[in-house]
Amino acid sequence: MSNADTVAGFQERLRQAITAAGITSEEAARASGMHASSLRNLLAPMTALRYTHSGPKLCTIVSIADGLGVCPRWLAFGSGE
């Protein structure tokens, strides 16, 4: 699996977590301690291409997972629910 595929999987799980929480991306950003524009950038289709060598930083993933009440491992990799 390429890093672009991994990032695309992260984006899908992030969308799922936001939907499951019943909140907007702006509310998710606030709950995660991020700017709304930063979260929107992580969800943008072109983000997968920008992160071809690495995904979002671990601290970002942990902050988002904590804000949305999901497991960081699940959000990052799709395992460890």
ChimeraX commands (.cxc) that place a marker at each C-alpha (Angstrom):
marker #1 position 0.00,0.00,0.00 radius 0.5
marker #1 position 1.43,3.38,-0.96 radius 0.5
marker #1 position 1.61,6.35,1.39 radius 0.5
marker #1 position -0.98,8.13,-0.78 radius 0.5
marker #1 position -3.34,5.17,-0.20 radius 0.5
marker #1 position -2.61,5.32,3.52 radius 0.5
marker #1 position -3.44,9.04,3.62 radius 0.5
marker #1 position -6.62,8.44,1.60 radius 0.5
marker #1 position -7.62,5.79,4.18 radius 0.5
marker #1 position -6.91,8.26,6.97 radius 0.5
marker #1 position -9.09,10.85,5.24 radius 0.5
marker #1 position -11.96,8.38,4.91 radius 0.5
marker #1 position -11.72,7.35,8.57 radius 0.5
marker #1 position -11.57,11.01,9.58 radius 0.5
marker #1 position -14.76,11.71,7.61 radius 0.5
marker #1 position -16.40,8.67,9.24 radius 0.5
marker #1 position -15.42,9.83,12.73 radius 0.5
marker #1 position -16.75,13.35,12.13 radius 0.5
marker #1 position -20.02,11.94,10.77 radius 0.5
marker #1 position -20.35,9.47,13.66 radius 0.5
marker #1 position -19.82,12.30,16.14 radius 0.5
marker #1 position -22.64,14.23,14.45 radius 0.5
marker #1 position -20.60,17.41,14.19 radius 0.5
marker #1 position -19.25,19.64,11.44 radius 0.5
marker #1 position -15.61,19.71,10.41 radius 0.5
marker #1 position -15.34,23.12,12.08 radius 0.5
marker #1 position -16.61,21.65,15.36 radius 0.5
marker #1 position -14.26,18.70,14.96 radius 0.5
marker #1 position -11.35,21.08,14.47 radius 0.5
marker #1 position -12.31,23.02,17.60 radius 0.5
marker #1 position -12.63,19.80,19.62 radius 0.5
marker #1 position -9.19,18.77,18.36 radius 0.5
marker #1 position -7.54,22.10,19.15 radius 0.5
marker #1 position -6.91,22.89,15.48 radius 0.5
marker #1 position -7.81,25.65,13.09 radius 0.5
marker #1 position -10.75,24.70,10.86 radius 0.5
marker #1 position -8.59,25.38,7.78 radius 0.5
marker #1 position -6.00,22.85,8.97 radius 0.5
marker #1 position -8.62,20.14,9.29 radius 0.5
marker #1 position -10.11,21.06,5.90 radius 0.5
marker #1 position -6.63,20.72,4.40 radius 0.5
marker #1 position -6.32,17.22,5.84 radius 0.5
marker #1 position -9.65,16.32,4.23 radius 0.5
marker #1 position -8.84,17.86,0.84 radius 0.5
marker #1 position -8.41,15.39,-2.05 radius 0.5
marker #1 position -5.02,16.82,-3.00 radius 0.5
marker #1 position -3.67,16.20,0.50 radius 0.5
marker #1 position -3.05,12.54,-0.38 radius 0.5
marker #1 position -0.70,13.69,-3.12 radius 0.5
marker #1 position 1.15,16.15,-0.85 radius 0.5
marker #1 position 1.77,13.43,1.75 radius 0.5
marker #1 position 3.34,10.89,-0.59 radius 0.5
marker #1 position 6.37,10.42,1.69 radius 0.5
marker #1 position 4.66,10.79,5.05 radius 0.5
marker #1 position 1.22,11.17,6.52 radius 0.5
marker #1 position -0.04,13.67,9.05 radius 0.5
marker #1 position 2.15,14.04,12.12 radius 0.5
marker #1 position 1.48,11.66,14.99 radius 0.5
marker #1 position 0.66,14.53,17.36 radius 0.5
marker #1 position -1.97,15.76,14.87 radius 0.5
marker #1 position -3.54,12.31,14.61 radius 0.5
marker #1 position -3.63,11.93,18.41 radius 0.5
marker #1 position -5.20,15.40,18.87 radius 0.5
marker #1 position -7.89,14.67,16.31 radius 0.5
marker #1 position -8.59,11.21,17.72 radius 0.5
marker #1 position -8.89,12.61,21.25 radius 0.5
marker #1 position -11.19,15.38,20.05 radius 0.5
marker #1 position -13.43,12.92,18.23 radius 0.5
marker #1 position -13.31,10.16,20.83 radius 0.5
marker #1 position -11.75,7.54,18.57 radius 0.5
marker #1 position -8.65,5.40,18.86 radius 0.5
marker #1 position -5.57,7.10,17.33 radius 0.5
marker #1 position -4.40,3.76,15.89 radius 0.5
marker #1 position -7.75,3.29,14.15 radius 0.5
marker #1 position -7.69,6.82,12.78 radius 0.5
marker #1 position -4.15,6.43,11.48 radius 0.5
marker #1 position -4.18,2.83,10.27 radius 0.5
marker #1 position -7.72,1.44,10.45 radius 0.5
marker #1 position -6.94,-1.01,13.27 radius 0.5
marker #1 position -7.18,-0.97,17.05 radius 0.5
marker #1 position -10.73,0.28,17.37 radius 0.5
marker link #1:1,2 radius 0.2
marker link #1:2,3 radius 0.2
marker link #1:3,4 radius 0.2
marker link #1:4,5 radius 0.2
marker link #1:5,6 radius 0.2
marker link #1:6,7 radius 0.2
marker link #1:7,8 radius 0.2
marker link #1:8,9 radius 0.2
marker link #1:9,10 radius 0.2
marker link #1:10,11 radius 0.2
marker link #1:11,12 radius 0.2
marker link #1:12,13 radius 0.2
marker link #1:13,14 radius 0.2
marker link #1:14,15 radius 0.2
marker link #1:15,16 radius 0.2
marker link #1:16,17 radius 0.2
marker link #1:17,18 radius 0.2
marker link #1:18,19 radius 0.2
marker link #1:19,20 radius 0.2
marker link #1:20,21 radius 0.2
marker link #1:21,22 radius 0.2
marker link #1:22,23 radius 0.2
marker link #1:23,24 radius 0.2
marker link #1:24,25 radius 0.2
marker link #1:25,26 radius 0.2
marker link #1:26,27 radius 0.2
marker link #1:27,28 radius 0.2
marker link #1:28,29 radius 0.2
marker link #1:29,30 radius 0.2
marker link #1:30,31 radius 0.2
marker link #1:31,32 radius 0.2
marker link #1:32,33 radius 0.2
marker link #1:33,34 radius 0.2
marker link #1:34,35 radius 0.2
marker link #1:35,36 radius 0.2
marker link #1:36,37 radius 0.2
marker link #1:37,38 radius 0.2
marker link #1:38,39 radius 0.2
marker link #1:39,40 radius 0.2
marker link #1:40,41 radius 0.2
marker link #1:41,42 radius 0.2
marker link #1:42,43 radius 0.2
marker link #1:43,44 radius 0.2
marker link #1:44,45 radius 0.2
marker link #1:45,46 radius 0.2
marker link #1:46,47 radius 0.2
marker link #1:47,48 radius 0.2
marker link #1:48,49 radius 0.2
marker link #1:49,50 radius 0.2
marker link #1:50,51 radius 0.2
marker link #1:51,52 radius 0.2
marker link #1:52,53 radius 0.2
marker link #1:53,54 radius 0.2
marker link #1:54,55 radius 0.2
marker link #1:55,56 radius 0.2
marker link #1:56,57 radius 0.2
marker link #1:57,58 radius 0.2
marker link #1:58,59 radius 0.2
marker link #1:59,60 radius 0.2
marker link #1:60,61 radius 0.2
marker link #1:61,62 radius 0.2
marker link #1:62,63 radius 0.2
marker link #1:63,64 radius 0.2
marker link #1:64,65 radius 0.2
marker link #1:65,66 radius 0.2
marker link #1:66,67 radius 0.2
marker link #1:67,68 radius 0.2
marker link #1:68,69 radius 0.2
marker link #1:69,70 radius 0.2
marker link #1:70,71 radius 0.2
marker link #1:71,72 radius 0.2
marker link #1:72,73 radius 0.2
marker link #1:73,74 radius 0.2
marker link #1:74,75 radius 0.2
marker link #1:75,76 radius 0.2
marker link #1:76,77 radius 0.2
marker link #1:77,78 radius 0.2
marker link #1:78,79 radius 0.2
marker link #1:79,80 radius 0.2
marker link #1:80,81 radius 0.2
view
